[in-house]
């Protein structure tokens, strides 16, 4: 049994934002024997967030109750519940947790909302536990068990090169870019189906577009307008709704910036150093798609 006198927090309530991410670049390798895929990606946090409110009480047994996600998944099947339980099973303190998630990041979008929620909760649990917090290596193992994107959000990096199946996040200098997010309202994309379509499209062969880490970072240092044709997302080429993304790319082509699908979709983004360019693309997208899309104009986190 754990000694509660080591906890740094009394029974209380706190709230934290859980920020979304976009993939400025995403190359996917052939699957490992366990079915997971290696990636080479540039992750960047975006100023769009869910809000977590966590209340806890000191107990001799562990429990967790999550509210606010009823419209998105079955009870106890969310990443917050999974993260809390895995944290406790790995040695975390027995607490009674009540978690409310105010959802702003769209689901099945490739924006990492569920992973960001989980990482934010894990960091809060570590603070609550104080001296009883998990060792960093154990915490990172827990994060990877929750989901492949969780280690990036746990790392504290605003932008990072992410490799392996997501467990390696190397911070890079964050870009000062305005961002347009475009989410279709008439379809969503599940991660599992996206990977299945990608594997089927390759017939067991690696992407011929793969570039070295050095080449990717060299391109990343250039202006966003110079990324066109160099940075890419492997999922966009095999998406079932290729026409939608093709039209978005066509709309954004005349403007100074860079557009791409994020993650396995369904959200698409356009980034630029010039906010006026982002606003112009936004106006053109709304004119073309109307109510078939939801849009956000925001920024990368510095």
JOQUINOR-V301916 format. One record per pair of residues at least 6 apart in sequence whose ideal C-beta (glycine too) atoms are under 7 Angstrom apart, sorted by the first residue. I is the first residue (numbers start at 1). J is the second residue. D is the distance in Angstrom with one decimal. If there is no record, write none. Layout:
[[I J D] [I J D]]
//
This chain:
[[1 60 6.5] [2 93 5.1] [2 94 6.4] [2 132 5.7] [4 58 4.7] [6 130 5.7] [6 131 4.4] [6 132 5.3] [7 58 6.6] [7 93 6.7] [7 128 6.6] [7 129 6.6] [7 130 5.2] [7 132 6.9] [8 127 7.0] [8 130 3.4] [9 127 6.9] [9 128 4.9] [11 56 6.6] [11 57 4.8] [11 58 6.3] [13 53 6.6] [13 55 4.2] [14 54 5.8] [14 124 6.7] [15 51 6.0] [15 52 6.3] [15 53 4.4] [16 52 5.3] [16 120 5.2] [16 124 6.2] [17 49 3.9] [17 51 5.8] [18 49 5.6] [18 50 4.6] [18 52 5.8] [18 116 4.1] [18 117 4.7] [18 120 4.0] [19 45 4.7] [19 46 6.5] [19 48 7.0] [19 49 4.7] [19 116 5.9] [19 301 6.4] [20 46 4.7] [20 48 4.6] [20 49 6.7] [20 105 4.6] [20 111 4.1] [20 112 6.1] [20 113 6.0] [20 116 6.4] [21 43 5.1] [21 44 6.3] [21 45 5.5] [21 46 6.3] [21 111 6.4] [21 112 4.5] [22 44 5.7] [22 46 5.7] [22 111 6.9] [22 262 4.3] [22 269 5.1] [23 41 5.2] [23 42 6.6] [23 43 6.2] [23 233 6.3] [23 262 4.9] [23 263 5.5] [24 42 4.1] [24 44 5.7] [24 231 6.0] [25 41 6.0] [25 42 4.3] [25 216 6.1] [25 231 4.1] [25 232 6.7] [26 39 6.5] [26 41 4.6] [26 233 4.5] [26 234 6.2] [26 235 6.9] [27 39 6.7] [27 40 4.5] [27 207 6.3] [27 210 5.6] [27 234 5.8] [28 37 5.2] [28 39 5.5] [28 198 6.2] [28 234 4.6] [29 37 5.9] [29 38 4.0] [29 39 7.0] [29 206 6.6] [30 204 7.0] [30 206 6.0] [31 37 5.1] [31 199 6.6] [32 38 6.9] [36 165 4.5] [37 165 6.8] [37 195 6.4] [38 164 6.1] [38 165 6.1] [39 162 6.5] [39 163 6.7] [39 165 7.0] [39 166 6.6] [40 163 5.6] [40 213 6.9] [40 216 6.9] [41 162 4.7] [42 161 6.1] [42 220 6.1] [43 152 5.1] [43 159 6.6] [43 160 5.3] [43 162 5.2] [44 159 4.5] [44 174 6.8] [44 175 6.9] [44 300 5.1] [45 158 5.1] [45 300 6.7] [45 301 4.2] [46 179 5.7] [46 298 5.7] [46 300 6.1] [46 301 6.9] [47 298 4.6] [47 299 5.1] [47 301 5.7] [48 104 6.4] [48 105 6.0] [48 181 6.9] [48 296 5.8] [48 298 5.4] [49 104 6.3] [49 105 6.9] [50 101 5.8] [50 102 6.3] [50 103 5.5] [50 104 5.5] [50 105 5.3] [50 113 5.8] [50 116 6.9] [50 117 5.6] [51 102 4.2] [52 99 6.4] [52 101 5.8] [52 117 6.3] [52 120 5.6] [52 121 6.3] [53 100 4.4] [54 97 6.5] [54 99 5.2] [54 121 6.9] [54 124 5.6] [55 98 4.6] [56 95 4.8] [56 96 6.5] [56 97 5.3] [56 128 6.0] [57 95 6.8] [57 96 4.4] [58 95 6.6] [59 94 5.4] [59 95 6.1] [59 96 4.7] [60 94 5.9] [61 94 5.5] [62 88 4.5] [62 94 4.4] [62 95 6.2] [63 96 5.0] [63 97 6.8] [64 81 5.6] [64 84 4.3] [64 85 6.5] [64 97 4.4] [64 99 6.8] [65 97 7.0] [65 98 5.2] [66 78 5.7] [66 80 4.8] [66 81 5.3] [66 99 4.7] [66 101 6.7] [67 100 5.1] [68 100 5.0] [68 101 4.0] [68 102 6.0] [68 103 6.2] [69 78 4.9] [69 101 5.5] [69 103 6.7] [72 103 6.9] [72 107 5.2] [79 114 4.2] [79 115 6.6] [79 117 5.9] [79 118 4.1] [79 146 5.9] [79 147 6.2] [80 99 5.4] [80 101 6.4] [80 117 5.5] [80 118 6.1] [80 121 5.5] [82 146 5.5] [83 118 3.9] [83 121 5.3] [83 122 5.5] [83 146 4.8] [84 97 5.8] [84 121 6.4] [84 125 6.9] [86 142 4.9] [86 145 5.5] [86 146 6.2] [87 122 6.0] [87 125 5.3] [87 134 6.9] [87 142 5.6] [88 94 6.9] [90 134 5.7] [90 138 5.4] [90 142 5.2] [91 134 5.8] [91 138 6.8] [92 125 6.0] [92 129 6.1] [92 134 6.1] [93 129 4.8] [93 132 4.9] [95 128 6.9] [99 121 6.8] [101 117 6.1] [105 111 5.2] [105 113 3.4] [106 183 5.0] [106 267 6.7] [107 113 6.4] [108 188 3.7] [108 189 5.7] [108 190 6.0] [108 266 6.3] [109 183 5.7] [109 266 5.9] [109 267 4.0] [110 261 6.7] [110 262 4.2] [110 263 2.5] [110 264 5.4] [110 265 5.1] [110 266 6.8] [110 267 5.2] [111 262 6.3] [111 263 6.8] [111 267 5.6] [112 149 4.8] [112 153 6.8] [112 263 6.8] [114 147 6.9] [115 147 4.8] [115 149 3.7] [115 150 4.7] [115 153 5.7] [116 153 4.7] [118 146 4.8] [118 147 6.5] [118 150 5.3] [119 143 6.4] [119 150 5.0] [119 153 3.4] [119 154 4.3] [122 139 6.5] [122 142 6.7] [122 143 6.3] [122 154 6.2] [123 154 6.8] [126 133 4.3] [126 134 6.7] [126 139 6.7] [134 142 6.9] [140 151 6.1] [140 154 6.9] [143 150 4.1] [143 151 4.9] [143 154 4.7] [144 150 6.7] [144 151 5.7] [144 166 6.9] [144 167 5.1] [148 165 5.2] [148 166 3.4] [149 166 5.7] [151 166 5.7] [151 167 5.1] [151 169 5.7] [152 160 5.9] [152 162 5.3] [152 166 6.7] [152 169 4.6] [155 169 4.3] [157 169 5.8] [157 171 4.0] [158 174 4.3] [158 301 4.9] [158 302 6.8] [159 171 6.9] [159 172 5.2] [159 173 7.0] [159 174 4.4] [159 175 6.8] [160 169 4.3] [160 170 5.8] [160 171 5.0] [160 172 6.1] [161 170 4.7] [161 172 5.9] [161 213 6.9] [162 168 6.7] [162 169 5.1] [174 300 6.2] [174 301 6.8] [174 302 5.5] [175 300 5.8] [176 273 6.9] [176 302 6.2] [177 224 6.1] [177 271 4.4] [177 272 6.4] [177 273 6.1] [177 299 6.8] [177 300 4.9] [178 271 6.9] [178 272 5.7] [178 275 4.1] [178 278 4.3] [178 299 5.6] [179 269 5.9] [179 271 5.2] [179 278 6.8] [179 298 5.0] [179 299 5.9] [179 300 6.0] [180 269 6.3] [180 270 4.4] [180 278 4.8] [180 281 5.6] [180 282 5.1] [180 295 6.5] [180 297 5.6] [181 267 5.8] [181 269 5.4] [181 295 6.6] [181 296 4.4] [181 298 6.9] [182 248 6.4] [182 267 6.8] [182 268 4.7] [182 285 5.7] [182 293 5.2] [182 295 5.5] [183 266 6.6] [183 267 4.8] [183 293 6.4] [183 294 4.7] [184 244 6.2] [184 266 5.5] [184 292 6.4] [184 293 5.8] [185 291 6.7] [185 292 5.7] [185 293 6.3] [185 294 6.0] [186 292 5.8] [187 241 5.9] [187 266 6.2] [188 266 5.2] [189 264 5.9] [189 265 3.9] [189 266 4.3] [191 264 4.8] [194 235 5.3] [194 264 3.5] [194 265 6.3] [195 264 6.9] [197 238 5.0] [197 240 6.8] [198 234 6.2] [198 235 6.1] [198 238 5.3] [201 238 4.2] [207 234 5.7] [209 232 6.3] [219 227 6.1] [219 230 4.6] [219 231 6.0] [223 273 6.3] [224 257 5.1] [224 258 4.4] [224 271 5.2] [224 272 5.6] [224 273 6.2] [225 256 4.4] [225 257 5.9] [225 258 6.8] [227 258 4.2] [228 258 6.0] [231 258 6.8] [232 260 6.8] [233 260 5.0] [233 261 4.8] [235 261 6.0] [235 264 4.9] [235 265 6.0] [236 245 5.5] [236 260 6.5] [236 261 4.2] [239 245 6.0] [239 261 6.8] [239 265 5.8] [245 261 5.9] [245 268 6.1] [247 288 6.7] [248 259 6.3] [248 268 5.1] [248 285 6.7] [249 259 5.8] [251 281 6.7] [251 284 4.9] [251 285 5.9] [251 288 6.0] [252 259 4.2] [252 270 5.2] [252 281 5.1] [255 277 4.8] [255 280 6.0] [255 281 5.3] [256 272 5.9] [256 274 6.1] [256 277 5.2] [257 270 5.5] [257 271 5.7] [257 272 3.1] [257 277 5.2] [257 278 6.8] [258 271 5.5] [259 268 6.6] [259 269 6.7] [259 270 4.2] [260 269 6.5] [261 268 5.3] [262 269 5.5] [270 278 6.2] [270 281 4.8] [272 278 5.2] [278 297 6.1] [279 297 6.6] [282 295 5.8] [282 297 5.9] [285 293 6.4] [285 295 6.5] [286 295 6.6]]
//
